Structures are given as C-alpha cells and as structure tokens.
C-alpha cells in the first residue's frame, strides 16, 4: 500500500514525518481535504492573519502528488455573483 505524507503550511511549515498508508491517490486527496478542514476548524482565527492554509501531500519518494489550499480574502472570487443565470 502506498505511503503518503501530509505536510502543512499555515503560517509555519510543518513537515509530516510519519505519513500514512492509503490505498491510492484518491484516498490521499480525500485525506488532504480532511486535514485542511481540521486546520481551518482549530486554527480558524489564524487563517485571517496568514491568508492561506495548505496541505501538500508527497509520496514515499518525496514527489508532490496533491496540494490543496484555502485562501482568505475580503473580496469575492472573480466571476462570482448571486444573480441567477440569464439575469
């Protein structure tokens, strides 16, 4: 079973030294989102200071296989609107 490491960057870079055995990259993607959610849940107030939290997943050879980032802003994303299509 492949071994993945879930490194985080949320103002500080935190290296995952243990990692986790998971069946495939899809499982690593799901875990990355879970880890990011936990960071946001427990370090939410710091989110506004750092501006972004990331989880970078590497395989046993150190290659990045997944990266997921949540970014804070006081602006809506480009193209975002509450208007219904066609309005």
Secondary structure, DSSP 8 states (H G I E B T S, - for coil): --EEEEEEESSSEE--SS-EE-SSHHHHHHHHHHHHHHHHHHSHHHHHHHSEEEEEEEETTS-EEEEEEEE--SS--TT--SS-TT-
